[in-house]
Amino acid sequence: MTTHPSSEKGFSLAETVVALGVLVTGVLGAAAVLTAGMTNLSSSPSDVITSQKASQAIEAVFAARDSKKLTWAQINNVSNGGVFLDGPKSLTTPGLDGLVNTADDGPIETIDIPNQSIVLTAFTREIKIQDVASENGRLRMITVTVTFTAASVKRTYTLSTYISSYS
């Protein structure tokens, strides 16, 4: 009896198990990326709100300085003799002074978008003003930190800039 070499070859069980392992790893990795992408997408409107509210706070400080609504001494935190409250505060509407995070602020802010109103209860904003070492004491750093919670994840946006006493 003679045997002829067969041209039909298949995969062994070990090769099949390894191939399935690679395939499952790839599919699970793609699912994790998709889940992370959906989480980021769902918090996207809140990300826009945080950046806008931080910019709005800094612009209001510059406008108050330029219009002489605030003196240089008032552009500081309450703990340093200024008008801006210390620590994180709810995102409220500005009071009569036109500034946020001051003692005369109004109620928590609501944003109206088509077919929906969003009350900003999940957001906080902190305005921190620090003197910068300079020879004449005429430079300060403003840091605005807006924090919100989305899908049980706490997210933070920080915007920093410098302001001088010269308008």
OpenMM code with the backbone's topology and positions (N, CA, C; nanometers):
from openmm import Vec3, app, unit

residues = "MET THR THR HIS PRO SER SER GLU LYS GLY PHE SER LEU ALA GLU THR VAL VAL ALA LEU GLY VAL LEU VAL THR GLY VAL LEU GLY ALA ALA ALA VAL LEU THR ALA GLY MET THR ASN LEU SER SER SER PRO SER ASP VAL ILE THR SER GLN LYS ALA SER GLN ALA ILE GLU ALA VAL PHE ALA ALA ARG ASP SER LYS LYS LEU THR TRP ALA GLN ILE ASN ASN VAL SER ASN GLY GLY VAL PHE LEU ASP GLY PRO LYS SER LEU THR THR PRO GLY LEU ASP GLY LEU VAL ASN THR ALA ASP ASP GLY PRO ILE GLU THR ILE ASP ILE PRO ASN GLN SER ILE VAL LEU THR ALA PHE THR ARG GLU ILE LYS ILE GLN ASP VAL ALA SER GLU ASN GLY ARG LEU ARG MET ILE THR VAL THR VAL THR PHE THR ALA ALA SER VAL LYS ARG THR TYR THR LEU SER THR TYR ILE SER SER TYR SER".split()
positions = [
    Vec3(0.0797, -0.1170, 0.0000),
    Vec3(0.0000, 0.0000, 0.0000),
    Vec3(0.0851, 0.1250, 0.0000),
    Vec3(0.0523, 0.2128, -0.0851),
    Vec3(0.1223, 0.3397, -0.0901),
    Vec3(0.0262, 0.4527, -0.0568),
    Vec3(0.0771, 0.5510, 0.0098),
    Vec3(-0.0066, 0.6674, 0.0435),
    Vec3(0.0355, 0.7833, -0.0452),
    Vec3(-0.0602, 0.8541, -0.0903),
    Vec3(-0.0330, 0.9734, -0.1714),
    Vec3(-0.0509, 1.0971, -0.0847),
    Vec3(0.0393, 1.1896, -0.0960),
    Vec3(0.0243, 1.3115, -0.0152),
    Vec3(-0.1041, 1.3840, -0.0551),
    Vec3(-0.1788, 1.4253, 0.0422),
    Vec3(-0.3068, 1.4920, 0.0181),
    Vec3(-0.2843, 1.6409, -0.0039),
    Vec3(-0.3567, 1.6970, -0.0974),
    Vec3(-0.3466, 1.8399, -0.1214),
    Vec3(-0.4421, 1.9167, -0.0299),
    Vec3(-0.5250, 1.8477, 0.0421),
    Vec3(-0.6190, 1.9125, 0.1334),
    Vec3(-0.5575, 1.9212, 0.2713),
    Vec3(-0.5365, 2.0451, 0.3133),
    Vec3(-0.4830, 2.0674, 0.4464),
    Vec3(-0.5802, 2.1588, 0.5186),
    Vec3(-0.6011, 2.1440, 0.6447),
    Vec3(-0.6923, 2.2272, 0.7238),
    Vec3(-0.6182, 2.2909, 0.8390),
    Vec3(-0.6934, 2.3636, 0.9167),
    Vec3(-0.6368, 2.4263, 1.0354),
    Vec3(-0.6433, 2.3292, 1.1505),
    Vec3(-0.5426, 2.3359, 1.2316),
    Vec3(-0.5468, 2.2522, 1.3509),
    Vec3(-0.6321, 2.3230, 1.4556),
    Vec3(-0.6696, 2.2539, 1.5559),
    Vec3(-0.7514, 2.3106, 1.6630),
    Vec3(-0.6760, 2.4237, 1.7329),
    Vec3(-0.5479, 2.4109, 1.7513),
    Vec3(-0.4684, 2.5140, 1.8175),
    Vec3(-0.4667, 2.6425, 1.7338),
    Vec3(-0.4519, 2.6319, 1.6038),
    Vec3(-0.4523, 2.7501, 1.5177),
    Vec3(-0.5883, 2.8196, 1.5209),
    Vec3(-0.6943, 2.7434, 1.5244),
    Vec3(-0.8290, 2.8004, 1.5292),
    Vec3(-0.8516, 2.8752, 1.6596),
    Vec3(-0.8078, 2.8197, 1.7704),
    Vec3(-0.8236, 2.8850, 1.9005),
    Vec3(-0.7440, 3.0156, 1.9057),
    Vec3(-0.6225, 3.0161, 1.8515),
    Vec3(-0.5408, 3.1378, 1.8487),
    Vec3(-0.6078, 3.2437, 1.7614),
    Vec3(-0.6598, 3.2051, 1.6457),
    Vec3(-0.7271, 3.2998, 1.5561),
    Vec3(-0.8508, 3.3598, 1.6226),
    Vec3(-0.9279, 3.2771, 1.6907),
    Vec3(-1.0460, 3.3281, 1.7623),
    Vec3(-1.0056, 3.4228, 1.8749),
    Vec3(-0.8961, 3.3932, 1.9421),
    Vec3(-0.8479, 3.4816, 2.0488),
    Vec3(-0.8103, 3.6189, 1.9954),
    Vec3(-0.7420, 3.6219, 1.8804),
    Vec3(-0.7040, 3.7490, 1.8179),
    Vec3(-0.8292, 3.8247, 1.7745),
    Vec3(-0.9259, 3.7561, 1.7169),
    Vec3(-1.0496, 3.8180, 1.6713),
    Vec3(-1.1288, 3.8766, 1.7887),
    Vec3(-1.1418, 3.8029, 1.8963),
    Vec3(-1.2150, 3.8509, 2.0142),
    Vec3(-1.1458, 3.9724, 2.0748),
    Vec3(-1.0130, 3.9698, 2.0812),
    Vec3(-0.9388, 4.0847, 2.1340),
    Vec3(-0.9639, 4.2087, 2.0496),
    Vec3(-0.9637, 4.1945, 1.9195),
    Vec3(-0.9895, 4.3071, 1.8298),
    Vec3(-1.1303, 4.3616, 1.8448),
    Vec3(-1.2283, 4.2738, 1.8543),
    Vec3(-1.3677, 4.3172, 1.8691),
    Vec3(-1.3884, 4.3863, 2.0034),
    Vec3(-1.3316, 4.3339, 2.1106),
    Vec3(-1.3454, 4.3985, 2.2421),
    Vec3(-1.2763, 4.5347, 2.2449),
    Vec3(-1.1620, 4.5461, 2.1788),
    Vec3(-1.0930, 4.6749, 2.1700),
    Vec3(-1.1766, 4.7772, 2.0946),
    Vec3(-1.2371, 4.7347, 1.9843),
    Vec3(-1.3229, 4.8251, 1.9065),
    Vec3(-1.4451, 4.8663, 1.9879),
    Vec3(-1.5008, 4.7754, 2.0653),
    Vec3(-1.6159, 4.8087, 2.1498),
    Vec3(-1.5778, 4.9097, 2.2580),
    Vec3(-1.4585, 4.8961, 2.3137),
    Vec3(-1.4132, 4.9919, 2.4157),
    Vec3(-1.3943, 5.1303, 2.3555),
    Vec3(-1.3380, 5.1376, 2.2349),
    Vec3(-1.3202, 5.2664, 2.1674),
    Vec3(-1.4556, 5.3283, 2.1360),
    Vec3(-1.5500, 5.2493, 2.0911),
    Vec3(-1.6841, 5.2981, 2.0611),
    Vec3(-1.7530, 5.3511, 2.1873),
    Vec3(-1.7387, 5.2809, 2.2978),
    Vec3(-1.7985, 5.3252, 2.4240),
    Vec3(-1.7372, 5.4563, 2.4708),
    Vec3(-1.6053, 5.4684, 2.4629),
    Vec3(-1.5392, 5.5928, 2.5021),
    Vec3(-1.5821, 5.7075, 2.4107),
    Vec3(-1.5953, 5.6813, 2.2838),
    Vec3(-1.6401, 5.7834, 2.1899),
    Vec3(-1.7814, 5.8297, 2.2183),
    Vec3(-1.8697, 5.7386, 2.2504),
    Vec3(-2.0082, 5.7743, 2.2829),
    Vec3(-2.0153, 5.8548, 2.4122),
    Vec3(-1.9314, 5.8219, 2.5093),
    Vec3(-1.9275, 5.8982, 2.6344),
    Vec3(-1.8807, 6.0403, 2.6079),
    Vec3(-1.7767, 6.0562, 2.5284),
    Vec3(-1.7282, 6.1896, 2.4940),
    Vec3(-1.8309, 6.2668, 2.4132),
    Vec3(-1.8993, 6.1998, 2.3238),
    Vec3(-2.0012, 6.2652, 2.2422),
    Vec3(-2.1170, 6.3132, 2.3281),
    Vec3(-2.1552, 6.2341, 2.4271),
    Vec3(-2.2679, 6.2738, 2.5119),
    Vec3(-2.2332, 6.3928, 2.6004),
    Vec3(-2.1059, 6.4133, 2.6326),
    Vec3(-2.0668, 6.5280, 2.7155),
    Vec3(-2.0243, 6.6478, 2.6315),
    Vec3(-2.0299, 6.6364, 2.5010),
    Vec3(-1.9852, 6.7434, 2.4128),
    Vec3(-2.0578, 6.8760, 2.4353),
    Vec3(-2.1909, 6.8796, 2.4472),
    Vec3(-2.2568, 7.0080, 2.4748),
    Vec3(-2.2099, 7.0702, 2.6055),
    Vec3(-2.1869, 6.9894, 2.7064),
    Vec3(-2.1390, 7.0409, 2.8344),
    Vec3(-1.9971, 7.0943, 2.8227),
    Vec3(-1.9151, 7.0324, 2.7386),
    Vec3(-1.7794, 7.0831, 2.7156),
    Vec3(-1.7833, 7.2230, 2.6546),
    Vec3(-1.8743, 7.2447, 2.5622),
    Vec3(-1.8884, 7.3768, 2.4997),
    Vec3(-1.9341, 7.4785, 2.6034),
    Vec3(-2.0300, 7.4399, 2.6866),
    Vec3(-2.0802, 7.5304, 2.7906),
    Vec3(-1.9680, 7.5692, 2.8860),
    Vec3(-1.8855, 7.4728, 2.9280),
    Vec3(-1.7784, 7.5040, 3.0235),
    Vec3(-1.6781, 7.6024, 2.9649),
    Vec3(-1.6401, 7.5822, 2.8407),
    Vec3(-1.5416, 7.6740, 2.7810),
    Vec3(-1.6009, 7.8129, 2.7641),
    Vec3(-1.7268, 7.8215, 2.7270),
    Vec3(-1.7904, 7.9518, 2.7093),
    Vec3(-1.8087, 8.0246, 2.8422),
    Vec3(-1.8452, 7.9538, 2.9462),
    Vec3(-1.8670, 8.0173, 3.0767),
    Vec3(-1.7349, 8.0629, 3.1391),
    Vec3(-1.6277, 7.9912, 3.1132),
    Vec3(-1.4965, 8.0356, 3.1616),
    Vec3(-1.4523, 8.1608, 3.0871),
    Vec3(-1.4678, 8.1612, 2.9558),
    Vec3(-1.4312, 8.2787, 2.8758),
    Vec3(-1.5163, 8.3993, 2.9136),
    Vec3(-1.6441, 8.3760, 2.9349),
    Vec3(-1.7358, 8.4833, 2.9714),
    Vec3(-1.6937, 8.5494, 3.1031),
    Vec3(-1.6524, 8.4707, 3.1996),
    Vec3(-1.6101, 8.5256, 3.3289),
    Vec3(-1.4859, 8.6121, 3.3138),
    Vec3(-1.3887, 8.5658, 3.2373),
    Vec3(-1.2654, 8.6431, 3.2182),
    Vec3(-1.2937, 8.7714, 3.1405),
    Vec3(-1.3756, 8.7623, 3.0384),
    Vec3(-1.4085, 8.8820, 2.9603),
    Vec3(-1.4804, 8.9861, 3.0457),
    Vec3(-1.5651, 8.9408, 3.1385),
    Vec3(-1.6359, 9.0340, 3.2264),
    Vec3(-1.5384, 9.1073, 3.3189),
    Vec3(-1.4355, 9.0382, 3.3665),
    Vec3(-1.3358, 9.1032, 3.4524),
    Vec3(-1.2611, 9.2106, 3.3733),
    Vec3(-1.2196, 9.1781, 3.2502),
    Vec3(-1.1509, 9.2768, 3.1673),
    Vec3(-1.2419, 9.3961, 3.1362),
    Vec3(-1.3689, 9.3697, 3.1079),
    Vec3(-1.4627, 9.4782, 3.0787),
    Vec3(-1.4836, 9.5669, 3.2004),
    Vec3(-1.4907, 9.5070, 3.3202),
    Vec3(-1.5077, 9.5862, 3.4426),
    Vec3(-1.3849, 9.6730, 3.4687),
    Vec3(-1.2666, 9.6196, 3.4401),
    Vec3(-1.1453, 9.6997, 3.4553),
    Vec3(-1.1423, 9.8142, 3.3542),
    Vec3(-1.1723, 9.7833, 3.2286),
    Vec3(-1.1648, 9.8836, 3.1221),
    Vec3(-1.2677, 9.9944, 3.1387),
    Vec3(-1.3872, 9.9592, 3.1908),
    Vec3(-1.4921, 10.0600, 3.2092),
    Vec3(-1.4808, 10.1317, 3.3428),
    Vec3(-1.3808, 10.0939, 3.4215),
    Vec3(-1.3578, 10.1521, 3.5552),
    Vec3(-1.4712, 10.1185, 3.6532),
    Vec3(-1.5458, 10.0116, 3.6241),
    Vec3(-1.6498, 9.9655, 3.7162),
    Vec3(-1.5866, 9.9100, 3.8431),
    Vec3(-1.4667, 9.8507, 3.8284),
    Vec3(-1.3906, 9.7992, 3.9417),
    Vec3(-1.2559, 9.8698, 3.9481),
    Vec3(-1.2128, 9.8954, 4.0703),
    Vec3(-1.0776, 9.9469, 4.0896),
    Vec3(-0.9803, 9.8292, 4.0871),
    Vec3(-0.8529, 9.8582, 4.0786),
    Vec3(-0.7521, 9.7522, 4.0781),
    Vec3(-0.7584, 9.6712, 4.2071),
    Vec3(-0.7847, 9.7351, 4.3186),
    Vec3(-0.7919, 9.6641, 4.4471),
    Vec3(-0.9112, 9.5684, 4.4508),
    Vec3(-1.0200, 9.6017, 4.3823),
    Vec3(-1.1391, 9.5173, 4.3821),
    Vec3(-1.1242, 9.3950, 4.2925),
    Vec3(-1.0310, 9.3984, 4.1995),
    Vec3(-1.0100, 9.2832, 4.1107),
    Vec3(-0.9238, 9.1823, 4.1861),
    Vec3(-0.9890, 9.1147, 4.2780),
    Vec3(-0.9229, 9.0162, 4.3625),
    Vec3(-1.0301, 8.9322, 4.4298),
    Vec3(-0.9896, 8.8254, 4.4949),
    Vec3(-1.0834, 8.7440, 4.5711),
    Vec3(-1.1177, 8.8130, 4.7025),
    Vec3(-1.2319, 8.7759, 4.7602),
    Vec3(-1.2788, 8.8348, 4.8856),
    Vec3(-1.1743, 8.8190, 4.9952),
    Vec3(-1.1070, 8.7053, 4.9977),
    Vec3(-1.0054, 8.6816, 5.1009),
    Vec3(-0.8880, 8.7787, 5.0907),
    Vec3(-0.8734, 8.8445, 4.9754),
    Vec3(-0.7660, 8.9424, 4.9554),
    Vec3(-0.8208, 9.0845, 4.9391),
    Vec3(-0.9445, 9.1061, 4.9847),
    Vec3(-1.0037, 9.2394, 4.9800),
    Vec3(-1.0750, 9.2729, 4.8506),
    Vec3(-1.0973, 9.1765, 4.7644),
    Vec3(-1.1642, 9.2008, 4.6369),
    Vec3(-1.3113, 9.1656, 4.6406),
    Vec3(-1.3724, 9.1531, 4.5226),
    Vec3(-1.5161, 9.1282, 4.5129),
    Vec3(-1.5509, 8.9853, 4.4700),
    Vec3(-1.4544, 8.9074, 4.4241),
    Vec3(-1.4842, 8.7738, 4.3733),
    Vec3(-1.4815, 8.6719, 4.4867),
    Vec3(-1.5919, 8.5959, 4.4984),
    Vec3(-1.6062, 8.4985, 4.6058),
    Vec3(-1.5025, 8.3874, 4.5929),
    Vec3(-1.4564, 8.3403, 4.7070),
    Vec3(-1.3578, 8.2319, 4.7094),
    Vec3(-1.4269, 8.0975, 4.6905),
    Vec3(-1.3594, 8.0050, 4.6256),
    Vec3(-1.4073, 7.8684, 4.6111),
    Vec3(-1.5052, 7.8509, 4.4962),
    Vec3(-1.5364, 7.7246, 4.4658),
    Vec3(-1.6305, 7.6956, 4.3571),
    Vec3(-1.7721, 7.7388, 4.3950),
    Vec3(-1.8410, 7.7990, 4.3000),
    Vec3(-1.9787, 7.8448, 4.3177),
    Vec3(-2.0620, 7.7942, 4.2005),
    Vec3(-2.1919, 7.7850, 4.2209),
    Vec3(-2.2818, 7.7456, 4.1127),
    Vec3(-2.2744, 7.8471, 3.9997),
    Vec3(-2.3054, 7.8028, 3.8791),
    Vec3(-2.3095, 7.8937, 3.7646),
    Vec3(-2.4379, 7.9748, 3.7732),
    Vec3(-2.4241, 8.0964, 3.8205),
    Vec3(-2.5399, 8.1828, 3.8397),
    Vec3(-2.5372, 8.2959, 3.7378),
    Vec3(-2.6509, 8.3645, 3.7280),
    Vec3(-2.6567, 8.4815, 3.6412),
    Vec3(-2.5850, 8.5960, 3.7110),
    Vec3(-2.5248, 8.6868, 3.6343),
    Vec3(-2.4562, 8.7995, 3.6974),
    Vec3(-2.5561, 8.8918, 3.7661),
    Vec3(-2.5108, 8.9574, 3.8705),
    Vec3(-2.5948, 9.0528, 3.9419),
    Vec3(-2.5895, 9.1891, 3.8761),
    Vec3(-2.6235, 9.2922, 3.9516),
    Vec3(-2.6257, 9.4284, 3.8992),
    Vec3(-2.4888, 9.4770, 3.8531),
    Vec3(-2.3820, 9.4202, 3.9120),
    Vec3(-2.2477, 9.4627, 3.8711),
    Vec3(-2.2040, 9.4021, 3.7378),
    Vec3(-2.2795, 9.3058, 3.6862),
    Vec3(-2.2453, 9.2434, 3.5584),
    Vec3(-2.1380, 9.1374, 3.5681),
    Vec3(-2.0977, 9.1025, 3.6899),
    Vec3(-1.9914, 9.0052, 3.7117),
    Vec3(-2.0472, 8.8791, 3.7762),
    Vec3(-1.9869, 8.7660, 3.7432),
    Vec3(-2.0251, 8.6395, 3.8063),
    Vec3(-1.9312, 8.6097, 3.9220),
    Vec3(-1.9766, 8.5243, 4.0122),
    Vec3(-1.9017, 8.4844, 4.1319),
    Vec3(-1.8756, 8.6033, 4.2245),
    Vec3(-1.9720, 8.6935, 4.2326),
    Vec3(-1.9666, 8.8033, 4.3285),
    Vec3(-2.0884, 8.7919, 4.4197),
    Vec3(-2.0930, 8.8739, 4.5226),
    Vec3(-2.1974, 8.8617, 4.6251),
    Vec3(-2.3384, 8.8903, 4.5739),
    Vec3(-2.3537, 8.9641, 4.4644),
    Vec3(-2.4878, 9.0012, 4.4189),
    Vec3(-2.5408, 8.9146, 4.3048),
    Vec3(-2.4850, 8.7970, 4.2857),
    Vec3(-2.5282, 8.7108, 4.1759),
    Vec3(-2.6740, 8.6696, 4.1894),
    Vec3(-2.7343, 8.6381, 4.0748),
    Vec3(-2.8735, 8.5970, 4.0698),
    Vec3(-2.8887, 8.4462, 4.0848),
    Vec3(-2.9992, 8.3927, 4.0297),
    Vec3(-3.0257, 8.2480, 4.0408),
    Vec3(-2.9354, 8.1665, 3.9479),
    Vec3(-2.9415, 8.0352, 3.9638),
    Vec3(-2.8644, 7.9455, 3.8773),
    Vec3(-2.9086, 7.9676, 3.7332),
    Vec3(-2.8115, 7.9726, 3.6446),
    Vec3(-2.8371, 8.0078, 3.5056),
    Vec3(-2.9071, 7.8950, 3.4300),
    Vec3(-2.9911, 7.9356, 3.3357),
    Vec3(-3.0600, 7.8436, 3.2460),
    Vec3(-3.0252, 7.8827, 3.1031),
    Vec3(-2.9921, 7.7833, 3.0212),
    Vec3(-2.9618, 7.8079, 2.8806),
    Vec3(-3.0783, 7.7538, 2.7987),
    Vec3(-3.1303, 7.8372, 2.7108),
    Vec3(-3.2392, 7.7957, 2.6225),
    Vec3(-3.1834, 7.7635, 2.4855),
    Vec3(-3.2075, 7.6408, 2.4427),
    Vec3(-3.1716, 7.5983, 2.3079),
    Vec3(-3.3017, 7.5512, 2.2424),
    Vec3(-3.3044, 7.5352, 2.1113),
    Vec3(-3.4296, 7.4938, 2.0473),
    Vec3(-3.4891, 7.3689, 2.1118),
    Vec3(-3.6138, 7.3813, 2.1500),
    Vec3(-3.6934, 7.2723, 2.2093),
    Vec3(-3.6440, 7.2246, 2.3450),
    Vec3(-3.5593, 7.3034, 2.4121),
    Vec3(-3.5062, 7.2563, 2.5402),
    Vec3(-3.4492, 7.3718, 2.6206),
    Vec3(-3.4653, 7.3629, 2.7523),
    Vec3(-3.3997, 7.4544, 2.8456),
    Vec3(-3.3112, 7.3715, 2.9363),
    Vec3(-3.1866, 7.4153, 2.9534),
    Vec3(-3.0925, 7.3411, 3.0372),
    Vec3(-3.0604, 7.4264, 3.1587),
    Vec3(-3.0928, 7.3753, 3.2776),
    Vec3(-3.0566, 7.4428, 3.4018),
    Vec3(-2.9183, 7.3925, 3.4411),
    Vec3(-2.8271, 7.4851, 3.4652),
    Vec3(-2.6866, 7.4499, 3.4855),
    Vec3(-2.6560, 7.4131, 3.6311),
    Vec3(-2.7327, 7.3211, 3.6863),
    Vec3(-2.7112, 7.2798, 3.8255),
    Vec3(-2.5919, 7.1865, 3.8420),
    Vec3(-2.5494, 7.1209, 3.7358),
    Vec3(-2.4383, 7.0254, 3.7457),
    Vec3(-2.3029, 7.0938, 3.7301),
    Vec3(-2.3008, 7.2273, 3.7183),
    Vec3(-2.1788, 7.3012, 3.6920),
    Vec3(-2.1396, 7.3866, 3.8125),
    Vec3(-2.0090, 7.4023, 3.8329),
    Vec3(-1.9573, 7.4996, 3.9291),
    Vec3(-1.8462, 7.5791, 3.8611),
    Vec3(-1.8252, 7.7008, 3.9115),
    Vec3(-1.7199, 7.7863, 3.8558),
    Vec3(-1.6437, 7.8486, 3.9717),
    Vec3(-1.5119, 7.8506, 3.9596),
    Vec3(-1.4260, 7.9155, 4.0581),
    Vec3(-1.3384, 8.0172, 3.9866),
    Vec3(-1.3364, 8.1385, 4.0415),
    Vec3(-1.2483, 8.2419, 3.9888),
    Vec3(-1.1421, 8.2668, 4.0943),
    Vec3(-1.0185, 8.2394, 4.0579),
    Vec3(-0.9066, 8.2574, 4.1501),
    Vec3(-0.8137, 8.3638, 4.0926),
    Vec3(-0.7876, 8.4672, 4.1716),
    Vec3(-0.7027, 8.5772, 4.1267),
    Vec3(-0.5824, 8.5855, 4.2194),
    Vec3(-0.4637, 8.5823, 4.1609),
    Vec3(-0.3396, 8.5837, 4.2390),
    Vec3(-0.2461, 8.6904, 4.1850),
    Vec3(-0.1788, 8.7587, 4.2763),
    Vec3(-0.0762, 8.8533, 4.2348),
    Vec3(0.0415, 8.7778, 4.1750),
    Vec3(0.0993, 8.8353, 4.0719),
    Vec3(0.2172, 8.7781, 4.0088),
    Vec3(0.3366, 8.8615, 4.0541),
    Vec3(0.4436, 8.7935, 4.0856),
    Vec3(0.5625, 8.8648, 4.1309),
    Vec3(0.6094, 8.9596, 4.0215),
    Vec3(0.5921, 9.0871, 4.0472),
    Vec3(0.6407, 9.1898, 3.9548),
    Vec3(0.6890, 9.3068, 4.0386),
    Vec3(0.7705, 9.3895, 3.9798),
    Vec3(0.8329, 9.4959, 4.0581),
    Vec3(0.7349, 9.6030, 4.1038),
    Vec3(0.6227, 9.6211, 4.0340),
    Vec3(0.5295, 9.7254, 4.0752),
    Vec3(0.3944, 9.6729, 4.1230),
    Vec3(0.3749, 9.5411, 4.1279),
    Vec3(0.2505, 9.4837, 4.1786),
    Vec3(0.1307, 9.5121, 4.0908),
    Vec3(0.1519, 9.5298, 3.9632),
    Vec3(0.0444, 9.5670, 3.8717),
    Vec3(0.0046, 9.4535, 3.7774),
    Vec3(0.0333, 9.3291, 3.8151),
    Vec3(0.0002, 9.2154, 3.7304),
    Vec3(-0.0595, 9.1040, 3.8158),
    Vec3(-0.1697, 9.0496, 3.7684),
    Vec3(-0.2353, 8.9390, 3.8383),
    Vec3(-0.2708, 8.8295, 3.7383),
    Vec3(-0.2793, 8.7078, 3.7918),
    Vec3(-0.3214, 8.5945, 3.7097),
    Vec3(-0.4638, 8.5584, 3.7494),
    Vec3(-0.5505, 8.5456, 3.6482),
    Vec3(-0.6887, 8.5027, 3.6705),
    Vec3(-0.6998, 8.3594, 3.6208),
    Vec3(-0.7477, 8.2717, 3.7073),
    Vec3(-0.7708, 8.1326, 3.6694),
    Vec3(-0.9174, 8.1016, 3.6948),
    Vec3(-0.9879, 8.0638, 3.5897),
    Vec3(-1.1292, 8.0258, 3.6004),
    Vec3(-1.1372, 7.8758, 3.5778),
    Vec3(-1.1959, 7.8055, 3.6728),
    Vec3(-1.2120, 7.6610, 3.6635),
    Vec3(-1.3603, 7.6283, 3.6661),
    Vec3(-1.4084, 7.5657, 3.5591),
    Vec3(-1.5483, 7.5235, 3.5513),
    Vec3(-1.5496, 7.3712, 3.5559),
    Vec3(-1.6318, 7.3173, 3.6451),
    Vec3(-1.6399, 7.1728, 3.6645),
    Vec3(-1.7843, 7.1277, 3.6449),
    Vec3(-1.8010, 7.0117, 3.5844),
    Vec3(-1.9340, 6.9532, 3.5716),
    Vec3(-1.9247, 6.8019, 3.5786),
    Vec3(-2.0374, 6.7404, 3.6062),
    Vec3(-2.0439, 6.5957, 3.6128),
    Vec3(-2.1332, 6.5473, 3.4999),
    Vec3(-2.0812, 6.4575, 3.4189),
    Vec3(-2.1572, 6.3980, 3.3086),
    Vec3(-2.1361, 6.2480, 3.3116),
    Vec3(-2.2459, 6.1754, 3.3140),
    Vec3(-2.2405, 6.0286, 3.3156),
    Vec3(-2.1513, 5.9791, 3.4288),
    Vec3(-2.1675, 6.0363, 3.5451),
    Vec3(-2.0947, 6.0026, 3.6676),
    Vec3(-1.9431, 6.0245, 3.6574),
    Vec3(-1.9011, 6.1046, 3.5595),
    Vec3(-1.7598, 6.1381, 3.5437),
    Vec3(-1.7454, 6.2887, 3.5653),
    Vec3(-1.6560, 6.3270, 3.6548),
    Vec3(-1.6323, 6.4684, 3.6826),
    Vec3(-1.5326, 6.5222, 3.5812),
    Vec3(-1.5716, 6.6305, 3.5111),
    Vec3(-1.4854, 6.6902, 3.4100),
    Vec3(-1.4554, 6.8338, 3.4499),
    Vec3(-1.3349, 6.8794, 3.4199),
    Vec3(-1.2900, 7.0124, 3.4597),
    Vec3(-1.2289, 7.0841, 3.3406),
    Vec3(-1.2614, 7.2121, 3.3285),
    Vec3(-1.2036, 7.2984, 3.2253),
    Vec3(-1.1420, 7.4179, 3.2967),
    Vec3(-1.0155, 7.4465, 3.2703),
    Vec3(-0.9456, 7.5571, 3.3351),
    Vec3(-0.8932, 7.6525, 3.2290),
    Vec3(-0.9179, 7.7819, 3.2525),
    Vec3(-0.8708, 7.8865, 3.1627),
    Vec3(-0.7946, 7.9890, 3.2467),
    Vec3(-0.6721, 8.0191, 3.2075),
    Vec3(-0.5895, 8.1142, 3.2816),
    Vec3(-0.5440, 8.2253, 3.1892),
    Vec3(-0.5336, 8.3455, 3.2464),
    Vec3(-0.4823, 8.4601, 3.1728),
    Vec3(-0.4242, 8.5596, 3.2724),
    Vec3(-0.3621, 8.6618, 3.2198),
    Vec3(-0.3039, 8.7652, 3.3045),
    Vec3(-0.3784, 8.8964, 3.2797),
    Vec3(-0.3877, 8.9764, 3.3852),
    Vec3(-0.4502, 9.1074, 3.3747),
    Vec3(-0.3574, 9.2077, 3.4436),
    Vec3(-0.3451, 9.3229, 3.3819),
    Vec3(-0.2635, 9.4284, 3.4433),
    Vec3(-0.3557, 9.5415, 3.4877),
    Vec3(-0.3047, 9.6298, 3.5666),
    Vec3(-0.3850, 9.7421, 3.6157),
    Vec3(-0.4043, 9.8479, 3.5080),
    Vec3(-0.3331, 9.8355, 3.3977),
    Vec3(-0.3413, 9.9350, 3.2915),
    Vec3(-0.4481, 9.8933, 3.1895),
    Vec3(-0.5445, 9.9813, 3.1683),
    Vec3(-0.6494, 9.9472, 3.0708),
    Vec3(-0.6307, 10.0218, 2.9414),
] * unit.nanometer
topology = app.Topology()
chain = topology.addChain("A")
for resn in residues:
    res = topology.addResidue(resn, chain)
    for name in ("N", "CA", "C"):
        topology.addAtom(name, app.Element.getBySymbol(name[0]), res)
